[in-house]
């Protein structure tokens, strides 16, 4: 009887610390005994929120028993200047503490600073984040119309700019753009971008999710599920994104190659 009571208490604890609005992915119904429940905040724009990238990262963590609590503050086409000037972001950073904060700047602005100096506004935003929080800079991908800004013909111009910004800080780069470039060179038959040749398609967001998941967890993305779902307010399943079987292992392999 005592062992049954302990098991019921454990079930209650886990139910209180899980996201009640979402289900575990159908491919993995394993009971999440390992509970870390770190809090993670994404700050960025459409390159972050397309195809529910933050939610995919959260579901990956749940599938592996890590149970991350993932939030995001994202605005379409936002630069770090736009985000800094939004009082709602300041309210979140001043009222909540996170284990990890992932910051993504507008891809063009990181190279041109035409709409606010990226380094300055990165400093402004991070000034509200306590030292106990690990900060990460989401390095996005070069898309075709951006090459005009790659004046020095760098292989990874966005990474270069980010390294200059985070120099002398403890912030870490998440090399999503590097993964995109490697994937496109190895598997040109598969697209990572939408028809606008700019925003990520489901393959692109999944690859970004794998890179971010492995960067944070130090775990391989190999054998993660190909789709993740939640439920709407009527209890109906909604899929965040689905990738095809033929491309799934290549996305996971490229993520591992970049991270490990």
N, C-alpha and C positions, 0 to 999 in steps of 0.2 A: 504493500500500500504506500509506503514512504517513497519507493522508487517511482511509482506512478505519479505521486504528487509532485516530485521533482521534475518529471517529464512535462507535466501540465504547466508548471511554472515556467519552464524553458520555452514552451510553445507560446505562452502569453507574452513573454519578453520579446521574442522574435517578431510576433505580430505587431507589437507596439513600435518596433523600430524599422519596419518595412514600409514601403510606399503602398498605401491601401488602394490607390487608384490604378495600379498596374498589376499584371500577372507575370509570373516567370515565363520565359520563352518556352514554346511548346516542345522544342527539341531537347530541353534540359529541365526536368522537373525535380532535380536533386534537391534534397533538403539542405538549406544553407547553414550548416553547423558553425562554420568559422565566421565570426562576426567582427568586423573592423568598423564599419559604418563611418568612414571618414567623410567629411563634408567638403564638397568641391564646388567652386563657382566658376562658370565661364563668362567672360566679358568680351563682347565682340559684335559682329554684324552678320549678314546673311551667309558668309562663308562658314560661320559657326552654327547657325541654326538650320541650314538646309538639311532636309531629310532627317530632322530630329537628332542631329549628331550628339548633343549632350545626353539625350535619353538613351541612345544606343550605347554610349559609354557606360551609363548607369546599369543597363541591362547586362552588359558584358560582365560587370563587376558582380552582379547578383548571380549570374550563371556560375561564376567561379567562387561563390561563397564570401565575397568581400563586402557586399551590401553598402556600396557608396551611396551617399545622399547627394545628388547632383542638382544644382540649380543653374540657371543662366540668366544673364541680363544682356540682351542683344537688341540692336536697332538696325533696320535696313540701311545699308550704305554708310554706316556710322564710322567716323574716325575716332581716335582716342580723345580728341578735343570735344567732339560731340558727346561722347560718353561722359567725360569729366564734367561737362556743363549740365548734365541731367541730374536734378536733385534726387531722383529715385535711386540712382546708383549710389550716390553719397549716403543716402539713408540706409541702404543695405550694408555697405561697408562699415558704417559707424555703429550699426546695431547688431551685426552678426560676425562671428568668427569662423573662418574656414581653415581646413588643413591645407588645401591647395587652391590657388586662384590662377586661372588660365586666361591670359590676355591676348587678344587678337586685334591687330591694327588693320585699317584699310590697306589693301595690298599696294595700291598705287601710291598712297600717301607715305608709306614706309620708305619709298624710294625718292619721293619728290619733296615732301613736307609742304606741299602747296596749300593744304588745308589744316595747318597747325603742326608745329614741330613735334614729331613723334616722341623724341626723347624727353622733351619737357613735359608732355602730358602723361607719358608713362610714369615719370617721377611724381606728378601730382596725384595720380590714381594710387600708386603704390605707397604714397605717404600716409594713406588711410588704412593700410594693411599692416597688422602687427608683425613683428619679426618672427614670431612663431609659425607664421604661415609661409609655406613654400610657394614662391611665385614662378610661373612658367610663361614663356612667350611663344605663342602659337605661330610658327613660321609657315605662312601660306605658300601657294604655288604661283609660278609665273604662267600666265595665260598669254595667248598669241599677241593680243594688242598691247601687252605690257612691255614687249621687247624693246620698244622705242626708248624706254626709260633705263635700259641696261647699258648705260653709256660706256662702262669699262669692260663690257662683254664678260662679266663674271659668270661662273657656272651656277652659283647660288647667291644672286644679288640680295635677295630678301634676308637670307641668313646673315650675310655680311653686315647689312644695316642693323639688324637686331643685335649682333655681337657688339657693335659699337655702342648701342644704347644700354645694354645690360653689363657692360664692362665695369668692374669694381662693385658689382652687386652679387647677390647669391641666386639671382634668377637663372632659370635653365631654359634652353631652347627645345621646343618640341618640333622635330624636323619633318613636318608633314609635306612641305614642298619638295624636300629631297626625295621622299618616298614617291610622290607623284612623278617626278622626273625619271626615277629609276624604273617605275612601273611602265611608263609610256615608252621607254627605250627598249624594254624587254618584251612587252606585250602590246604592240601598237594596234593589234586587232580589236582591243577592248578600249572603250572610251571611259574617261573619268569625269568629263565635263558635260554639262547640258548643251543644248543646241546654241546657246549664246557664246560658247567657247570661253566661259568665265566661271560660272557657278558649278559646284560639284553635282554630278548625277548620283544615283544610289550607290554606284561602285565607288565614286570618289569620297562620298561621306562615310561609307563603310571603311575604306582604307584609312581615312583620317581618324576614325573611331578606333581602329586597331592600333595605330601608331600611338595615339594618346593613352589608350588603355595600357599598352605594354610599357610606355614611358613611365606611367605613374605606378604601375604594379610590379614591374620587373618580371612579368610573366609573359610567356609566348601567347600570341593570338591564335596559334594553330589549333584547329578543331573547335573554335567557337562557332556558335550557330550562325546560319545564313540570314536569319530574320528575327526581329524582336517586336514584341507587341505589348500594348496596354489595353485599357478599356475606356470607352467614353462614359459620360455621365448617366447613360442608360444601361451600362454593363455590356455593351457590344464591343467585340474585339476591334482594335485599330492597329494596323501595322505601321511601325515607324519607317521601315525600309526593308526591301527584300533584294538580295543579290542572287544571281543564277549560280547553279552548281559548277558550271564550266569555268567561271572566273573566281569563285570563292577561294580556292587554295592559293591562287596566284596573289591575291590581295593580302592574305595572311602571311605568305612567304616573304613578300616584299617588305611588309611591316617588320617582320623579324630581322630581315637582313639590314634594315636601316637602324633598328634600335639595339640589336645585340652584336 
